[in-house]
Amino acid sequence: MKNSSHHLVSGIPWLTLWILNGLMLTAQAMGETAARGYPTPDTHLGEQLQPGEQRAVQRLTATIEQQLHSLYAPGEYRRDAHPKAHACVRAQFIVLADLPARFNQGVFQAGQQYPAIVRFSNGSPDPDSDDREGDTRGMAIKLQGVSGRKLLAVPTQSSSQDFLLITHPAFFINSASDYARFFEITQSGSWWNYLEIPFLLGLQGTLNALKMLSNETDDPLQARYWSAVPYQFGLGEARTAVKYSVQACETLQAGQEKPPQSPNKLHEALKARLMESGACMEFMVQARSARSMSVEDVVDEWPEEEAEFIKVAHIEFPPQQVNVSIPADRCEAMSYNPWHSIPAHRPLGAINRARLQVYDHIHRVRAAMNRAVPD
């Protein structure tokens, strides 16, 4: 929360200077984000720009930024979503040597290996959320050493390819304008406005939201994760739409798990697992099998009985000291964005188009406000 203490130097409150400096930097960040332009829909894969979409994304971005300014003091800004990291851990992303030819696209080249940094998190906007409570859990994978042009050109991310996943196979909202309205309602703090949410989300969206908020797990390395939203796979006329999923290579037998029951039990589980031994997870791809599987509708999941997930890679976590190999402050400073991507894995759909602007801008705001604090 905001820290009201400040020092006076020559009668000038330093906190005011920090805020003014930070706001100047965030204005610059907004200009830099806007200069990137808005993604052009890929009609070949079924993308369709929604009425008023760009304006809705601007509203969404402004609301989230306002929320951050209301919650944090300069130097303490956190992510607006998934602010609680259980840890960032090192991994090796290993594409299968016997990869089926149709999946030999982009970073998925048979036998290819990439060092990776994986961030596990809670979805709650509360950075002190209790791991014992139900919540959407997140898994963000950053491959390193990926050559080629990136869709979001950031000097510090020039060799990154990011994949973002959550512990539910579908999202809770489709429309950029509804997404903006949803954040405006939650920011308003009005219970009267909250009554609008079920109508805004619809039946399936409301069910998805409830399920997302009730997910329970004792070990981030044993949970299953999904991209929930679609991505391009490949280039040219042969390109298709896919979704991703990650699961443990093996399920631990009863008695092997001894999860600690504390507010930080997921961090403690990661620390214990990776201190004693390594871990393995499978990265899978679900290729769309029919045009009826929309890239714009992310509330309804693609049925696995119609389009199965195919394993394409292993994620190997070597034994390591959590918070030592990657310190917590470095984990906090890192940014993950699905647009840190080569064109062969371009994000698809309205929610992903919104992510380009929102994630990039909010990261710039956080960096600006946190740099505003004098040494």
Phi, psi and omega in degrees: 000166182297140178261118186275352181284145176203163180255152177253127176234117185055034177079005182255122179292120181299325181300322178297318178297318178301313183295315179299316178298316180297318180294325175297319180291323179290327174297319176296319179299319180298319178296319180293321179294315180298327182294341181289340180084170182254142183300141175272125182300143177266095184294334179300325180262005174096009177289146180213122179295131181275151178302129178068018187298313183296321178294322179296320179293324176296319177298315180300314180298316181295321180294317180294319178298317179300319180298317179298317180297329181280339185263328192236150173271156176307136182092351184236012185295135179242173174298151177282331177231148182055045182284339180268109176269133172284327173171157164256129185231154179278146180208169173238124181262113189242112178287141183302139177291329180256039180303129176303140187306324184292343178261006180279073186223144174057232181287346183271082176247129188312124177083356182291145179231145179224135167293147183218155171239123185247127179253123175257142189205169167262146180281339183305140176289353178275114182292350178248026183299152183270121183295343180282347180267154178297143181189160170286128177259147183241150174225114180245124185250126177243105173284143179243155180078024178268115182278166176105167181294140178253146181294326174248103186278105177232122185308319183283351180242024188295339179242022183261147168227116184257144171232128182245130183222156178227170183272042173207141186283352180220163180266181184249359184206145183253321191271137176297322180291321177292324178297316178297316180296321179302314180290327176296322179294311182294329178286332184292330181073009182268121178294331176297317178294327181299333179296342180283338190302312180301326178288326179293318184276333186079173185298307184293320178296321178294317177299318178298315181299317179296319179292321179298322183279353183249006181295133177236141177208156178251349184209114180302334181279352178251352180283160172256141183235151177226154175288333180068326178244157189269165180219153172289148177224109182096181182231164176073197184296337182277355182297151181221179178253139181220166166234162184242158173208152179226136177216165179294144177296323179222142176274129179295139179286155177303134181098337178284327181273129173229069187293133173291144180252083179221167179301340180244035188296333182285323172296316182294324177294316177300315182299316181292315182297314187277345173285321183278321184201176175276188178211163182222139174227155180256135175258127186235154179238134175249106180276132179301132183254353180206148179295341178293343175278092190288145174273346179266334178268105180251007176278323178266125181283157175280122184298131181291335178289343178258333180216097186283155174278130181248129179291130181235345183201161171250147171247110182260123178258109179287159173304138184197161175268109181297137183074003174251309178297324173227102183300153183301324182290326176290321177301317181296324184281342183289150175243140175239133182209128181299345178273357165285078193206149170282158184303332182294346180234039183298134175296146182237152173094163186299319181296320177290325177296321177296322181302323181305310183286312187293308184298316182295315182293315182295324176297320179293322178297312180302314181296319181295312183291326179285329175287343184289347181280125179298152177297000000 
